[in-house]
């Protein structure tokens, strides 16, 4: 990605990266950039909260799950994603 995109396009990019790599059964992406207006150092990139449920998280520790998510969106950081909050849940943890 060589140029900044809109928040809607950022969510689309994040979703595409995560879905292609982790095949989530649930995925919510919330743009929380408006909560960080005036925060210096982000260069226009966004703040996002992700809730993801995936089979690939089964038998994985929370740190490994987060690393898996970060690996999928690495190409979008720091140009499009400045901050990322992750809730990563294994499908075997869902009731």
N, C-alpha and C positions, 0 to 999 in steps of 0.2 A: 504494500500500500504506500504510494508515494505522495498522497495528498490527504488532507483532513476530510472526513465525511460527516454527515449529519448524525444525530443521536439515533434516529430510526435506522439508518444504514449501519451504524455501529452494532446495534442489537442484532440485526440481520447477519452481520459478519461473525459475531460471537456465536450466535445460534448455529450457523453453518459449520464453523470449526468444531464446536462441541458435538453436534449431531453426527458429523462424519467420523469422528474418532471414538466417541464414547457410547453412541447409540442409546441415549437416555430414554427411560420409560416416562420420565417427567422432567421438564426443564422450564424454569421460570427465570427470566432475566429482567431485572428492574434497574432502570437508569436513575441513580441517586445524585447525579451531577448537580442538580439544583440545590442540594443541601450543602454544596461546597463552593458556592459562588464567592469569588474573591480569594480563594485558596491559591496561593502562588505556587509556581513550579510545575503545574500540570500541563502547561503549553496547549490548552484547549482539549486535551484528552479527557475522557469521561470516567466517572465513578460508577461502578456497577455492583449489584448484589445478585448472586446466582444461587438458586436452589435446584439441585440436580439429583435425580434418583437414577441409578444405573446398575445393571447386572455386573459390570466390570469392577464395581466397588466391593462386591462380595468377597469376604476374607481379606480385605485390605484395611490397614490402619488409617485413621483420619489423615495423617500426614501424607501417606502414599496417595490417597484420593485427591488431596489438594495439589500434589505434584502432577498428577495425571491431568487435572483441569488446567493448571498453568501451562503444561506442555502443549495442550491443544490450542491455546490462545497466545502463545509466545510471540508469534509474528505480528500481533496487534499491539504489543507493548513496546515502548511507552507511547507510541504515536496516537493510538486510538483508545487505549485503556491506560488510565493513570492509576486507578485503585480498583481492587476486586475483593469483594467479600464473598466467601464460598460456604454454602451448606451442602455437603456431599453425603448422600445417603445411599447405602446399599439396598438393593431390592429385597434382600432377605431380612432387612430390619423393618420393613413395612408390614403393618398388621394385615 
